[in-house]
Amino acid sequence: MKLRRMNKIYAQTNGYFWLPCPICDQMFGGHEWDATLRISQSQGVGVCPDCVEEATKRNTEKFGYSEYGIAIALPQSKKATPAS
Ligand SMILES: [Zn+2]
C-alpha cells in the first residue's frame, strides 16, 4: 500500500478533491489528476496517477481516442491542470 497521507493533507489544505479512483479505488487528490476516464463523448472522471495508462486504453477502446474530455469536478474543488 502506498503512503497517501501527505497527498491527502495537501489536497485537503489546498481545496482539491480527495476521491477514490474509478478504476482502482485508490484515494487520490485533484492535484495529482493527470488523466480522465471518459464516460461519454463529453464527460469523464479523473483517475489516479497509477491508472493513466489504463484510462487511455479504455478510452481508446470505447471511443476510438483518448484526449481529455470535460472533467467532472466537485463544485468546491479546484481543477487540477492536466500535465502537458
Ligand atoms: Zn487508479
PDB file of the backbone (N, CA, C, O) and the ligand in Angstrom, with CONECT records:
HET     ZN  A 101       1
ATOM      1  N   MET A   1       0.838  -1.200   0.000  1.00  0.00           N
ATOM      2  CA  MET A   1       0.000   0.000   0.000  1.00  0.00           C
ATOM      3  C   MET A   1       0.877   1.256   0.000  1.00  0.00           C
ATOM      4  O   MET A   1       1.840   1.376   0.757  1.00  0.00           O
ATOM      5  N   LYS A   2       0.505   2.167  -0.869  1.00  0.00           N
ATOM      6  CA  LYS A   2       1.286   3.387  -0.973  1.00  0.00           C
ATOM      7  C   LYS A   2       0.957   4.329   0.174  1.00  0.00           C
ATOM      8  O   LYS A   2      -0.164   4.338   0.684  1.00  0.00           O
ATOM      9  N   LEU A   3       1.925   5.106   0.565  1.00  0.00           N
ATOM     10  CA  LEU A   3       1.680   6.119   1.575  1.00  0.00           C
ATOM     11  C   LEU A   3       0.971   7.290   0.924  1.00  0.00           C
ATOM     12  O   LEU A   3       1.526   7.964   0.056  1.00  0.00           O
ATOM     13  N   ARG A   4      -0.241   7.521   1.343  1.00  0.00           N
ATOM     14  CA  ARG A   4      -1.059   8.541   0.708  1.00  0.00           C
ATOM     15  C   ARG A   4      -1.301   9.737   1.625  1.00  0.00           C
ATOM     16  O   ARG A   4      -1.925  10.718   1.222  1.00  0.00           O
ATOM     17  N   ARG A   5      -0.803   9.651   2.864  1.00  0.00           N
ATOM     18  CA  ARG A   5      -1.156  10.660   3.862  1.00  0.00           C
ATOM     19  C   ARG A   5      -0.779  12.085   3.436  1.00  0.00           C
ATOM     20  O   ARG A   5      -1.576  13.012   3.581  1.00  0.00           O
ATOM     21  N   MET A   6       0.442  12.252   2.911  1.00  0.00           N
ATOM     22  CA  MET A   6       0.878  13.605   2.541  1.00  0.00           C
ATOM     23  C   MET A   6       0.036  14.164   1.382  1.00  0.00           C
ATOM     24  O   MET A   6      -0.271  15.355   1.337  1.00  0.00           O
ATOM     25  N   ASN A   7      -0.326  13.284   0.459  1.00  0.00           N
ATOM     26  CA  ASN A   7      -1.170  13.738  -0.647  1.00  0.00           C
ATOM     27  C   ASN A   7      -2.557  14.125  -0.152  1.00  0.00           C
ATOM     28  O   ASN A   7      -3.154  15.089  -0.632  1.00  0.00           O
ATOM     29  N   LYS A   8      -3.057  13.367   0.807  1.00  0.00           N
ATOM     30  CA  LYS A   8      -4.372  13.684   1.366  1.00  0.00           C
ATOM     31  C   LYS A   8      -4.336  15.044   2.076  1.00  0.00           C
ATOM     32  O   LYS A   8      -5.231  15.870   1.897  1.00  0.00           O
ATOM     33  N   ILE A   9      -3.307  15.259   2.871  1.00  0.00           N
ATOM     34  CA  ILE A   9      -3.180  16.541   3.586  1.00  0.00           C
ATOM     35  C   ILE A   9      -3.046  17.687   2.583  1.00  0.00           C
ATOM     36  O   ILE A   9      -3.671  18.737   2.737  1.00  0.00           O
ATOM     37  N   TYR A  10      -2.227  17.471   1.560  1.00  0.00           N
ATOM     38  CA  TYR A  10      -2.043  18.514   0.550  1.00  0.00           C
ATOM     39  C   TYR A  10      -3.362  18.847  -0.128  1.00  0.00           C
ATOM     40  O   TYR A  10      -3.709  20.018  -0.285  1.00  0.00           O
ATOM     41  N   ALA A  11      -4.095  17.814  -0.530  1.00  0.00           N
ATOM     42  CA  ALA A  11      -5.373  18.023  -1.219  1.00  0.00           C
ATOM     43  C   ALA A  11      -6.348  18.776  -0.323  1.00  0.00           C
ATOM     44  O   ALA A  11      -6.996  19.727  -0.757  1.00  0.00           O
ATOM     45  N   GLN A  12      -6.445  18.347   0.915  1.00  0.00           N
ATOM     46  CA  GLN A  12      -7.440  18.939   1.803  1.00  0.00           C
ATOM     47  C   GLN A  12      -7.083  20.371   2.200  1.00  0.00           C
ATOM     48  O   GLN A  12      -7.975  21.205   2.357  1.00  0.00           O
ATOM     49  N   THR A  13      -5.810  20.660   2.362  1.00  0.00           N
ATOM     50  CA  THR A  13      -5.453  22.022   2.762  1.00  0.00           C
ATOM     51  C   THR A  13      -5.452  22.993   1.579  1.00  0.00           C
ATOM     52  O   THR A  13      -5.478  24.207   1.777  1.00  0.00           O
ATOM     53  N   ASN A  14      -5.422  22.475   0.367  1.00  0.00           N
ATOM     54  CA  ASN A  14      -5.396  23.353  -0.801  1.00  0.00           C
ATOM     55  C   ASN A  14      -6.689  23.330  -1.610  1.00  0.00           C
ATOM     56  O   ASN A  14      -6.747  23.883  -2.708  1.00  0.00           O
ATOM     57  N   GLY A  15      -7.706  22.705  -1.078  1.00  0.00           N
ATOM     58  CA  GLY A  15      -9.015  22.763  -1.710  1.00  0.00           C
ATOM     59  C   GLY A  15      -9.231  21.809  -2.874  1.00  0.00           C
ATOM     60  O   GLY A  15     -10.198  21.948  -3.623  1.00  0.00           O
ATOM     61  N   TYR A  16      -8.340  20.845  -3.029  1.00  0.00           N
ATOM     62  CA  TYR A  16      -8.529  19.863  -4.092  1.00  0.00           C
ATOM     63  C   TYR A  16      -9.424  18.739  -3.601  1.00  0.00           C
ATOM     64  O   TYR A  16      -9.545  18.498  -2.400  1.00  0.00           O
ATOM     65  N   PHE A  17     -10.055  18.047  -4.563  1.00  0.00           N
ATOM     66  CA  PHE A  17     -10.857  16.896  -4.147  1.00  0.00           C
ATOM     67  C   PHE A  17      -9.960  15.773  -3.652  1.00  0.00           C
ATOM     68  O   PHE A  17      -8.773  15.727  -3.974  1.00  0.00           O
ATOM     69  N   TRP A  18     -10.532  14.872  -2.871  1.00  0.00           N
ATOM     70  CA  TRP A  18      -9.864  13.661  -2.398  1.00  0.00           C
ATOM     71  C   TRP A  18     -10.876  12.541  -2.561  1.00  0.00           C
ATOM     72  O   TRP A  18     -11.770  12.377  -1.730  1.00  0.00           O
ATOM     73  N   LEU A  19     -10.735  11.771  -3.632  1.00  0.00           N
ATOM     74  CA  LEU A  19     -11.762  10.803  -4.019  1.00  0.00           C
ATOM     75  C   LEU A  19     -11.120   9.494  -4.464  1.00  0.00           C
ATOM     76  O   LEU A  19      -9.946   9.460  -4.832  1.00  0.00           O
ATOM     77  N   PRO A  20     -11.902   8.422  -4.425  1.00  0.00           N
ATOM     78  CA  PRO A  20     -11.365   7.145  -4.927  1.00  0.00           C
ATOM     79  C   PRO A  20     -11.256   7.148  -6.445  1.00  0.00           C
ATOM     80  O   PRO A  20     -12.116   7.686  -7.142  1.00  0.00           O
ATOM     81  N   CYS A  21     -10.209   6.552  -6.935  1.00  0.00           N
ATOM     82  CA  CYS A  21     -10.030   6.388  -8.386  1.00  0.00           C
ATOM     83  C   CYS A  21     -11.129   5.457  -8.909  1.00  0.00           C
ATOM     84  O   CYS A  21     -11.386   4.417  -8.303  1.00  0.00           O
ATOM     85  N   PRO A  22     -11.780   5.809 -10.020  1.00  0.00           N
ATOM     86  CA  PRO A  22     -12.853   4.956 -10.543  1.00  0.00           C
ATOM     87  C   PRO A  22     -12.343   3.630 -11.115  1.00  0.00           C
ATOM     88  O   PRO A  22     -13.136   2.728 -11.386  1.00  0.00           O
ATOM     89  N   ILE A  23     -11.048   3.510 -11.295  1.00  0.00           N
ATOM     90  CA  ILE A  23     -10.504   2.260 -11.840  1.00  0.00           C
ATOM     91  C   ILE A  23      -9.985   1.350 -10.729  1.00  0.00           C
ATOM     92  O   ILE A  23     -10.332   0.169 -10.690  1.00  0.00           O
ATOM     93  N   CYS A  24      -9.157   1.882  -9.827  1.00  0.00           N
ATOM     94  CA  CYS A  24      -8.511   1.006  -8.836  1.00  0.00           C
ATOM     95  C   CYS A  24      -8.951   1.275  -7.389  1.00  0.00           C
ATOM     96  O   CYS A  24      -8.528   0.566  -6.477  1.00  0.00           O
ATOM     97  N   ASP A  25      -9.779   2.274  -7.176  1.00  0.00           N
ATOM     98  CA  ASP A  25     -10.301   2.618  -5.845  1.00  0.00           C
ATOM     99  C   ASP A  25      -9.281   3.255  -4.904  1.00  0.00           C
ATOM    100  O   ASP A  25      -9.621   3.568  -3.763  1.00  0.00           O
ATOM    101  N   GLN A  26      -8.063   3.452  -5.341  1.00  0.00           N
ATOM    102  CA  GLN A  26      -7.079   4.146  -4.519  1.00  0.00           C
ATOM    103  C   GLN A  26      -7.501   5.615  -4.384  1.00  0.00           C
ATOM    104  O   GLN A  26      -7.918   6.233  -5.364  1.00  0.00           O
ATOM    105  N   MET A  27      -7.395   6.161  -3.192  1.00  0.00           N
ATOM    106  CA  MET A  27      -7.736   7.562  -2.992  1.00  0.00           C
ATOM    107  C   MET A  27      -6.652   8.435  -3.636  1.00  0.00           C
ATOM    108  O   MET A  27      -5.461   8.138  -3.539  1.00  0.00           O
ATOM    109  N   PHE A  28      -7.083   9.509  -4.288  1.00  0.00           N
ATOM    110  CA  PHE A  28      -6.118  10.435  -4.878  1.00  0.00           C
ATOM    111  C   PHE A  28      -6.689  11.839  -4.849  1.00  0.00           C
ATOM    112  O   PHE A  28      -7.892  12.035  -4.682  1.00  0.00           O
ATOM    113  N   GLY A  29      -5.799  12.816  -5.016  1.00  0.00           N
ATOM    114  CA  GLY A  29      -6.209  14.207  -4.913  1.00  0.00           C
ATOM    115  C   GLY A  29      -6.251  14.904  -6.253  1.00  0.00           C
ATOM    116  O   GLY A  29      -5.628  14.465  -7.220  1.00  0.00           O
ATOM    117  N   GLY A  30      -6.999  16.004  -6.299  1.00  0.00           N
ATOM    118  CA  GLY A  30      -7.124  16.780  -7.526  1.00  0.00           C
ATOM    119  C   GLY A  30      -5.789  17.270  -8.054  1.00  0.00           C
ATOM    120  O   GLY A  30      -5.623  17.445  -9.261  1.00  0.00           O
ATOM    121  N   HIS A  31      -4.826  17.497  -7.151  1.00  0.00           N
ATOM    122  CA  HIS A  31      -3.509  17.966  -7.578  1.00  0.00           C
ATOM    123  C   HIS A  31      -2.731  16.883  -8.317  1.00  0.00           C
ATOM    124  O   HIS A  31      -1.734  17.181  -8.975  1.00  0.00           O
ATOM    125  N   GLU A  32      -3.174  15.626  -8.216  1.00  0.00           N
ATOM    126  CA  GLU A  32      -2.481  14.516  -8.878  1.00  0.00           C
ATOM    127  C   GLU A  32      -3.147  14.122 -10.193  1.00  0.00           C
ATOM    128  O   GLU A  32      -2.683  13.229 -10.901  1.00  0.00           O
ATOM    129  N   TRP A  33      -4.222  14.794 -10.494  1.00  0.00           N
ATOM    130  CA  TRP A  33      -5.062  14.429 -11.635  1.00  0.00           C
ATOM    131  C   TRP A  33      -4.335  14.668 -12.947  1.00  0.00           C
ATOM    132  O   TRP A  33      -4.043  15.809 -13.307  1.00  0.00           O
ATOM    133  N   ASP A  34      -4.045  13.590 -13.658  1.00  0.00           N
ATOM    134  CA  ASP A  34      -3.339  13.680 -14.934  1.00  0.00           C
ATOM    135  C   ASP A  34      -4.181  13.228 -16.106  1.00  0.00           C
ATOM    136  O   ASP A  34      -3.980  13.694 -17.227  1.00  0.00           O
ATOM    137  N   ALA A  35      -5.125  12.325 -15.870  1.00  0.00           N
ATOM    138  CA  ALA A  35      -5.881  11.765 -16.988  1.00  0.00           C
ATOM    139  C   ALA A  35      -7.338  11.579 -16.595  1.00  0.00           C
ATOM    140  O   ALA A  35      -7.687  11.522 -15.416  1.00  0.00           O
ATOM    141  N   THR A  36      -8.165  11.488 -17.608  1.00  0.00           N
ATOM    142  CA  THR A  36      -9.602  11.374 -17.414  1.00  0.00           C
ATOM    143  C   THR A  36     -10.111  10.096 -18.069  1.00  0.00           C
ATOM    144  O   THR A  36      -9.763   9.785 -19.208  1.00  0.00           O
ATOM    145  N   LEU A  37     -10.937   9.366 -17.337  1.00  0.00           N
ATOM    146  CA  LEU A  37     -11.620   8.207 -17.908  1.00  0.00           C
ATOM    147  C   LEU A  37     -12.938   8.699 -18.462  1.00  0.00           C
ATOM    148  O   LEU A  37     -13.799   9.177 -17.723  1.00  0.00           O
ATOM    149  N   ARG A  38     -13.087   8.579 -19.762  1.00  0.00           N
ATOM    150  CA  ARG A  38     -14.312   9.069 -20.400  1.00  0.00           C
ATOM    151  C   ARG A  38     -15.498   8.199 -20.020  1.00  0.00           C
ATOM    152  O   ARG A  38     -15.400   6.972 -19.988  1.00  0.00           O
ATOM    153  N   ILE A  39     -16.635   8.859 -19.729  1.00  0.00           N
ATOM    154  CA  ILE A  39     -17.867   8.116 -19.509  1.00  0.00           C
ATOM    155  C   ILE A  39     -18.877   8.428 -20.609  1.00  0.00           C
ATOM    156  O   ILE A  39     -19.904   7.760 -20.721  1.00  0.00           O
ATOM    157  N   SER A  40     -18.589   9.426 -21.407  1.00  0.00           N
ATOM    158  CA  SER A  40     -19.399   9.735 -22.591  1.00  0.00           C
ATOM    159  C   SER A  40     -18.508  10.553 -23.521  1.00  0.00           C
ATOM    160  O   SER A  40     -17.328  10.759 -23.239  1.00  0.00           O
ATOM    161  N   GLN A  41     -19.079  11.015 -24.628  1.00  0.00           N
ATOM    162  CA  GLN A  41     -18.295  11.819 -25.566  1.00  0.00           C
ATOM    163  C   GLN A  41     -17.806  13.116 -24.936  1.00  0.00           C
ATOM    164  O   GLN A  41     -16.753  13.638 -25.302  1.00  0.00           O
ATOM    165  N   SER A  42     -18.583  13.632 -23.984  1.00  0.00           N
ATOM    166  CA  SER A  42     -18.235  14.952 -23.440  1.00  0.00           C
ATOM    167  C   SER A  42     -17.947  14.959 -21.943  1.00  0.00           C
ATOM    168  O   SER A  42     -17.660  16.015 -21.378  1.00  0.00           O
ATOM    169  N   GLN A  43     -18.017  13.803 -21.294  1.00  0.00           N
ATOM    170  CA  GLN A  43     -17.801  13.784 -19.855  1.00  0.00           C
ATOM    171  C   GLN A  43     -16.827  12.686 -19.465  1.00  0.00           C
ATOM    172  O   GLN A  43     -16.669  11.683 -20.161  1.00  0.00           O
ATOM    173  N   GLY A  44     -16.186  12.908 -18.337  1.00  0.00           N
ATOM    174  CA  GLY A  44     -15.263  11.910 -17.840  1.00  0.00           C
ATOM    175  C   GLY A  44     -14.987  12.138 -16.370  1.00  0.00           C
ATOM    176  O   GLY A  44     -15.395  13.150 -15.799  1.00  0.00           O
ATOM    177  N   VAL A  45     -14.297  11.198 -15.766  1.00  0.00           N
ATOM    178  CA  VAL A  45     -13.910  11.338 -14.366  1.00  0.00           C
ATOM    179  C   VAL A  45     -12.406  11.178 -14.252  1.00  0.00           C
ATOM    180  O   VAL A  45     -11.798  10.398 -14.985  1.00  0.00           O
ATOM    181  N   GLY A  46     -11.816  11.909 -13.339  1.00  0.00           N
ATOM    182  CA  GLY A  46     -10.379  11.842 -13.153  1.00  0.00           C
ATOM    183  C   GLY A  46      -9.951  10.491 -12.603  1.00  0.00           C
ATOM    184  O   GLY A  46     -10.678   9.856 -11.839  1.00  0.00           O
ATOM    185  N   VAL A  47      -8.768  10.067 -13.001  1.00  0.00           N
ATOM    186  CA  VAL A  47      -8.208   8.821 -12.470  1.00  0.00           C
ATOM    187  C   VAL A  47      -6.895   9.123 -11.757  1.00  0.00           C
ATOM    188  O   VAL A  47      -6.275  10.161 -11.988  1.00  0.00           O
ATOM    189  N   CYS A  48      -6.481   8.206 -10.888  1.00  0.00           N
ATOM    190  CA  CYS A  48      -5.249   8.390 -10.130  1.00  0.00           C
ATOM    191  C   CYS A  48      -4.030   8.265 -11.056  1.00  0.00           C
ATOM    192  O   CYS A  48      -4.149   7.772 -12.177  1.00  0.00           O
ATOM    193  N   PRO A  49      -2.862   8.712 -10.584  1.00  0.00           N
ATOM    194  CA  PRO A  49      -1.664   8.672 -11.439  1.00  0.00           C
ATOM    195  C   PRO A  49      -1.286   7.261 -11.904  1.00  0.00           C
ATOM    196  O   PRO A  49      -0.682   7.100 -12.964  1.00  0.00           O
ATOM    197  N   ASP A  50      -1.640   6.242 -11.117  1.00  0.00           N
ATOM    198  CA  ASP A  50      -1.308   4.864 -11.499  1.00  0.00           C
ATOM    199  C   ASP A  50      -2.167   4.340 -12.642  1.00  0.00           C
ATOM    200  O   ASP A  50      -1.815   3.345 -13.275  1.00  0.00           O
ATOM    201  N   CYS A  51      -3.272   4.988 -12.907  1.00  0.00           N
ATOM    202  CA  CYS A  51      -4.229   4.453 -13.882  1.00  0.00           C
ATOM    203  C   CYS A  51      -4.301   5.256 -15.180  1.00  0.00           C
ATOM    204  O   CYS A  51      -5.233   5.089 -15.967  1.00  0.00           O
ATOM    205  N   VAL A  52      -3.321   6.120 -15.398  1.00  0.00           N
ATOM    206  CA  VAL A  52      -3.310   6.928 -16.621  1.00  0.00           C
ATOM    207  C   VAL A  52      -3.293   6.027 -17.854  1.00  0.00           C
ATOM    208  O   VAL A  52      -4.032   6.251 -18.812  1.00  0.00           O
ATOM    209  N   GLU A  53      -2.440   5.008 -17.814  1.00  0.00           N
ATOM    210  CA  GLU A  53      -2.311   4.102 -18.949  1.00  0.00           C
ATOM    211  C   GLU A  53      -3.607   3.324 -19.190  1.00  0.00           C
ATOM    212  O   GLU A  53      -4.054   3.169 -20.326  1.00  0.00           O
ATOM    213  N   GLU A  54      -4.200   2.838 -18.092  1.00  0.00           N
ATOM    214  CA  GLU A  54      -5.443   2.065 -18.196  1.00  0.00           C
ATOM    215  C   GLU A  54      -6.580   2.944 -18.728  1.00  0.00           C
ATOM    216  O   GLU A  54      -7.375   2.498 -19.555  1.00  0.00           O
ATOM    217  N   ALA A  55      -6.655   4.193 -18.252  1.00  0.00           N
ATOM    218  CA  ALA A  55      -7.702   5.107 -18.720  1.00  0.00           C
ATOM    219  C   ALA A  55      -7.538   5.378 -20.214  1.00  0.00           C
ATOM    220  O   ALA A  55      -8.517   5.402 -20.961  1.00  0.00           O
ATOM    221  N   THR A  56      -6.309   5.579 -20.634  1.00  0.00           N
ATOM    222  CA  THR A  56      -6.031   5.812 -22.054  1.00  0.00           C
ATOM    223  C   THR A  56      -6.465   4.615 -22.885  1.00  0.00           C
ATOM    224  O   THR A  56      -7.064   4.771 -23.949  1.00  0.00           O
ATOM    225  N   LYS A  57      -6.160   3.415 -22.392  1.00  0.00           N
ATOM    226  CA  LYS A  57      -6.522   2.183 -23.092  1.00  0.00           C
ATOM    227  C   LYS A  57      -8.042   2.058 -23.194  1.00  0.00           C
ATOM    228  O   LYS A  57      -8.574   1.785 -24.270  1.00  0.00           O
ATOM    229  N   ARG A  58      -8.738   2.259 -22.076  1.00  0.00           N
ATOM    230  CA  ARG A  58     -10.203   2.125 -22.084  1.00  0.00           C
ATOM    231  C   ARG A  58     -10.857   3.191 -22.952  1.00  0.00           C
ATOM    232  O   ARG A  58     -11.806   2.903 -23.681  1.00  0.00           O
ATOM    233  N   ASN A  59     -10.353   4.423 -22.877  1.00  0.00           N
ATOM    234  CA  ASN A  59     -10.918   5.492 -23.703  1.00  0.00           C
ATOM    235  C   ASN A  59     -10.775   5.167 -25.182  1.00  0.00           C
ATOM    236  O   ASN A  59     -11.699   5.370 -25.970  1.00  0.00           O
ATOM    237  N   THR A  60      -9.617   4.666 -25.539  1.00  0.00           N
ATOM    238  CA  THR A  60      -9.352   4.355 -26.936  1.00  0.00           C
ATOM    239  C   THR A  60     -10.230   3.199 -27.407  1.00  0.00           C
ATOM    240  O   THR A  60     -10.751   3.222 -28.523  1.00  0.00           O
ATOM    241  N   GLU A  61     -10.394   2.179 -26.545  1.00  0.00           N
ATOM    242  CA  GLU A  61     -11.235   1.033 -26.897  1.00  0.00           C
ATOM    243  C   GLU A  61     -12.695   1.454 -27.065  1.00  0.00           C
ATOM    244  O   GLU A  61     -13.374   1.006 -27.988  1.00  0.00           O
ATOM    245  N   LYS A  62     -13.171   2.321 -26.165  1.00  0.00           N
ATOM    246  CA  LYS A  62     -14.594   2.678 -26.156  1.00  0.00           C
ATOM    247  C   LYS A  62     -14.939   3.806 -27.134  1.00  0.00           C
ATOM    248  O   LYS A  62     -16.003   3.793 -27.753  1.00  0.00           O
ATOM    249  N   PHE A  63     -14.040   4.774 -27.268  1.00  0.00           N
ATOM    250  CA  PHE A  63     -14.380   5.951 -28.070  1.00  0.00           C
ATOM    251  C   PHE A  63     -13.471   6.159 -29.275  1.00  0.00           C
ATOM    252  O   PHE A  63     -13.729   7.023 -30.113  1.00  0.00           O
ATOM    253  N   GLY A  64     -12.421   5.373 -29.357  1.00  0.00           N
ATOM    254  CA  GLY A  64     -11.540   5.491 -30.508  1.00  0.00           C
ATOM    255  C   GLY A  64     -10.445   6.534 -30.356  1.00  0.00           C
ATOM    256  O   GLY A  64      -9.581   6.668 -31.222  1.00  0.00           O
ATOM    257  N   TYR A  65     -10.484   7.269 -29.254  1.00  0.00           N
ATOM    258  CA  TYR A  65      -9.448   8.264 -28.985  1.00  0.00           C
ATOM    259  C   TYR A  65      -9.426   8.518 -27.486  1.00  0.00           C
ATOM    260  O   TYR A  65     -10.317   8.068 -26.766  1.00  0.00           O
ATOM    261  N   SER A  66      -8.422   9.231 -27.016  1.00  0.00           N
ATOM    262  CA  SER A  66      -8.288   9.389 -25.574  1.00  0.00           C
ATOM    263  C   SER A  66      -7.853  10.778 -25.138  1.00  0.00           C
ATOM    264  O   SER A  66      -7.210  10.921 -24.098  1.00  0.00           O
ATOM    265  N   GLU A  67      -8.188  11.803 -25.908  1.00  0.00           N
ATOM    266  CA  GLU A  67      -7.827  13.136 -25.433  1.00  0.00           C
ATOM    267  C   GLU A  67      -8.729  13.514 -24.260  1.00  0.00           C
ATOM    268  O   GLU A  67      -9.737  12.854 -24.009  1.00  0.00           O
ATOM    269  N   TYR A  68      -8.374  14.550 -23.559  1.00  0.00           N
ATOM    270  CA  TYR A  68      -9.123  14.929 -22.377  1.00  0.00           C
ATOM    271  C   TYR A  68     -10.516  15.395 -22.730  1.00  0.00           C
ATOM    272  O   TYR A  68     -10.713  16.125 -23.701  1.00  0.00           O
ATOM    273  N   GLY A  69     -11.481  14.969 -21.935  1.00  0.00           N
ATOM    274  CA  GLY A  69     -12.844  15.435 -22.093  1.00  0.00           C
ATOM    275  C   GLY A  69     -13.107  16.540 -21.098  1.00  0.00           C
ATOM    276  O   GLY A  69     -12.184  17.080 -20.489  1.00  0.00           O
ATOM    277  N   ILE A  70     -14.365  16.869 -20.939  1.00  0.00           N
ATOM    278  CA  ILE A  70     -14.751  17.835 -19.919  1.00  0.00           C
ATOM    279  C   ILE A  70     -14.828  17.066 -18.612  1.00  0.00           C
ATOM    280  O   ILE A  70     -15.651  16.164 -18.458  1.00  0.00           O
ATOM    281  N   ALA A  71     -13.992  17.416 -17.703  1.00  0.00           N
ATOM    282  CA  ALA A  71     -13.925  16.651 -16.470  1.00  0.00           C
ATOM    283  C   ALA A  71     -15.003  17.089 -15.487  1.00  0.00           C
ATOM    284  O   ALA A  71     -15.372  18.261 -15.411  1.00  0.00           O
ATOM    285  N   ILE A  72     -15.485  16.125 -14.751  1.00  0.00           N
ATOM    286  CA  ILE A  72     -16.450  16.420 -13.699  1.00  0.00           C
ATOM    287  C   ILE A  72     -15.665  16.647 -12.414  1.00  0.00           C
ATOM    288  O   ILE A  72     -14.874  15.798 -12.006  1.00  0.00           O
ATOM    289  N   ALA A  73     -15.881  17.773 -11.791  1.00  0.00           N
ATOM    290  CA  ALA A  73     -15.198  18.036 -10.530  1.00  0.00           C
ATOM    291  C   ALA A  73     -16.240  18.484  -9.514  1.00  0.00           C
ATOM    292  O   ALA A  73     -17.302  18.997  -9.866  1.00  0.00           O
ATOM    293  N   LEU A  74     -15.913  18.281  -8.274  1.00  0.00           N
ATOM    294  CA  LEU A  74     -16.817  18.739  -7.229  1.00  0.00           C
ATOM    295  C   LEU A  74     -16.847  20.261  -7.258  1.00  0.00           C
ATOM    296  O   LEU A  74     -15.829  20.888  -7.550  1.00  0.00           O
ATOM    297  N   PRO A  75     -17.993  20.866  -6.960  1.00  0.00           N
ATOM    298  CA  PRO A  75     -18.132  22.319  -7.055  1.00  0.00           C
ATOM    299  C   PRO A  75     -17.102  23.091  -6.226  1.00  0.00           C
ATOM    300  O   PRO A  75     -16.671  24.167  -6.640  1.00  0.00           O
ATOM    301  N   GLN A  76     -16.705  22.570  -5.078  1.00  0.00           N
ATOM    302  CA  GLN A  76     -15.795  23.317  -4.223  1.00  0.00           C
ATOM    303  C   GLN A  76     -14.325  23.030  -4.536  1.00  0.00           C
ATOM    304  O   GLN A  76     -13.432  23.622  -3.930  1.00  0.00           O
ATOM    305  N   SER A  77     -14.075  22.124  -5.481  1.00  0.00           N
ATOM    306  CA  SER A  77     -12.683  21.761  -5.725  1.00  0.00           C
ATOM    307  C   SER A  77     -12.066  22.618  -6.827  1.00  0.00           C
ATOM    308  O   SER A  77     -12.758  23.162  -7.687  1.00  0.00           O
ATOM    309  N   LYS A  78     -10.766  22.714  -6.769  1.00  0.00           N
ATOM    310  CA  LYS A  78     -10.021  23.362  -7.846  1.00  0.00           C
ATOM    311  C   LYS A  78      -9.734  22.283  -8.870  1.00  0.00           C
ATOM    312  O   LYS A  78      -9.440  21.143  -8.510  1.00  0.00           O
ATOM    313  N   LYS A  79      -9.816  22.627 -10.116  1.00  0.00           N
ATOM    314  CA  LYS A  79      -9.494  21.649 -11.139  1.00  0.00           C
ATOM    315  C   LYS A  79      -7.992  21.611 -11.330  1.00  0.00           C
ATOM    316  O   LYS A  79      -7.355  22.633 -11.586  1.00  0.00           O
ATOM    317  N   ALA A  80      -7.441  20.428 -11.202  1.00  0.00           N
ATOM    318  CA  ALA A  80      -6.016  20.285 -11.434  1.00  0.00           C
ATOM    319  C   ALA A  80      -5.731  20.443 -12.914  1.00  0.00           C
ATOM    320  O   ALA A  80      -6.510  19.989 -13.752  1.00  0.00           O
ATOM    321  N   THR A  81      -4.652  21.066 -13.230  1.00  0.00           N
ATOM    322  CA  THR A  81      -4.274  21.230 -14.629  1.00  0.00           C
ATOM    323  C   THR A  81      -3.623  19.955 -15.105  1.00  0.00           C
ATOM    324  O   THR A  81      -2.612  19.525 -14.550  1.00  0.00           O
ATOM    325  N   PRO A  82      -4.200  19.335 -16.147  1.00  0.00           N
ATOM    326  CA  PRO A  82      -3.570  18.104 -16.641  1.00  0.00           C
ATOM    327  C   PRO A  82      -2.134  18.373 -17.090  1.00  0.00           C
ATOM    328  O   PRO A  82      -1.842  19.411 -17.683  1.00  0.00           O
ATOM    329  N   ALA A  83      -1.263  17.443 -16.804  1.00  0.00           N
ATOM    330  CA  ALA A  83       0.131  17.590 -17.228  1.00  0.00           C
ATOM    331  C   ALA A  83       0.183  17.623 -18.741  1.00  0.00           C
ATOM    332  O   ALA A  83      -0.536  16.878 -19.406  1.00  0.00           O
ATOM    333  N   SER A  84       1.011  18.464 -19.278  1.00  0.00           N
ATOM    334  CA  SER A  84       1.096  18.551 -20.728  1.00  0.00           C
ATOM    335  C   SER A  84       2.286  17.763 -21.242  1.00  0.00           C
ATOM    336  O   SER A  84       2.522  17.719 -22.449  1.00  0.00           O
TER     337      SER A  84
HETATM  338 ZN    ZN A 101      -6.283   4.262 -10.117  1.00  0.00          ZN2+
END
